[in-house]
Amino acid sequence: MEGINKKNKKIGIIGAGISGLLACKYALSKGYTPLVFESQSTIGGVWTTPLETTLLQTPRELFQFSDFPWPAEVTEDFPIHYQVMGYIRSYADRFRLIEHVRFNSKVVQIEYRAAAGGEEEMEGWHYWGGSGEAFGPSGNWELTVEDTVSHTTEVHEVDFVILAIGRFSDVVHSMDYAAMDFGSAAAFVKGRRVAIVGFQKSALDIAAECSAANGAALPCTVVYRTEHWNVPAYMPWGVPLALLYLNRFSEFLLHKPGEGPLQSLLSTALYPVRLGISKFVESYIRWKHPLAKFGMVPKHNFLQQISSCLISTVPKKFYDRVEEGSIKLQKSQNIAFCSEGILLDGESSPLEMDLVIFATGFRGDVKLRKIFKSPRFAKCIAGQDDASVPLYRQCIHPRIPQLAVLGFSESVSNLYTSEIRCRWLFELLDGTFKLPSIKEMEKDIEDWDSFMKRYSGKYYRRSCIGALHIWYNDQLCKDMGWNPRRKKGFFAELFEPYGPLDYASP
């Protein structure tokens, strides 16, 4: 962007998890001045408070920075939490990111200060920010930051804001449990009748830990609404899951946002193949786990599971513990509390409980709303309840200037996706390309919303691009002027899985 002194441009980055660190790294590489605000006393985001048994849910080769490989001593396909945290810290040290992070600094509010016209003028804009450029003459942002130790506040002015606060809510009881040290967590559940509400990774891990602490004498009850295809491994019947869902051929089977008539016809014709792959994976899961025995066979197919970014592995011997009685599975659409414990659907009397832990998912859109001072922006950012969060390229809200969101939309590997989004964002800030008109961006958002509703079902609000991550990356590459075809040879391009290293260089 000619005529712009980058060193005078301050980029306010809220959050020092993986997305925030990546944003800081690419801001520095482009010559900007990043100010990273982190409410905790360390980097790492959700990896700062893992459960004792937490493993990486994504195969290691998919969860890596494109220019910083895992250390040679880490050989596990699914490293344990302290190895993941060590890898993140090493990355931050390698690129000297820590010196740009202000710890114990919680951004409680952001306010856009328009140069003239205010929000009324914005309604008439045809392009993002009025001009379509990241640093227009329209204004800047004021960030109100609270020191979580001294409880004092100060205001910082920045030219651009990156919200890297993820999608994880601050008020989730499973996160309170995870925040305890391992000894305290074990003591907390020891000798208590525990119910865990939820059936995704956190719920299953906590249930396994409760089972280990109390055994069948005081079984842990897992209360769930919906059965899920939780995978025992990423090699169904010896075939890597990446060969089935993470290459271009797998994406030919799906209808895509912005596809042409020939692509649409091909996807329709290949529907039996798509269905067959789902059945192939489901048969393996049913073979490895006694789902039918415990009434746990999902009513949806595996494609919806991966399209919703709800893939998680089951802790070792989980169903053995169900078999022995140290874990009980209870389906209920509703839960109510009473003096004796909890009331569930179909039960004539309460289940006596000493402790209930909620691990029911996260409402990241609530965090996005709360951070804006402007009611208009708060309403815009989260969109309608019957639509996915309205972000162009899963980063930019067309009607909120000089701001981007990173780490909200999910994929099969969030690190991998966050990195290419950061590269796209800073090419945008550099003026390598301009965004289309607001109307064109909103049309593209509608197309992606339709895709998510078609394949993710009721989980469309998760904004998952897991089943179309190559198609999505293609759009980013084209914007940046990169060749979207990253493989060598026709068959490699069609059948080899894509990963972070494929995007290591333009």
Secondary structure, DSSP 8 states (H G I E B T S, - for coil): -TT--GGG-EEEEE--SHHHHHHHHHHHHTT-EEEEE-SSSSS-GGGGS--TT-B-SS-TTTSSBTTB---TT---SS-BHHHHHHHHHHHHHHTT-GGGEETTEEEEEEEEEESSSHHHHHTT-SSGGGTS-TT-TTEEEEEEEEETTT--EEEEEESEEEE---S--S--HHHHHHHS-HHHHHHHHTTS-EEEE--SHHHHHHHHHHHHHHGGGS-EEEEESS----BS-S-GGGS-HHHHHSSHHHHHTS--TT--HHHHHHHHHTHHHHHHHHHHHHHHHHHHS-TTTTT---SS-HHHHHHTT---B--TTHHHHHHHTSEEEEE-S-EEE-SSEEEETT-SS-EE-SEEEE-----HHHHHHHTBS-HHHHHHHH--TTS----BTTTB-TTSTTEEE-S-SB-S-HHHHHHHHHHHHHHHHTTSS----HHHHHHHHHHHHHHHHHHHGGGGGG-B-GGGHHHHHHHHHHHHT--S--SSSHHHHHHS---GGGGS--
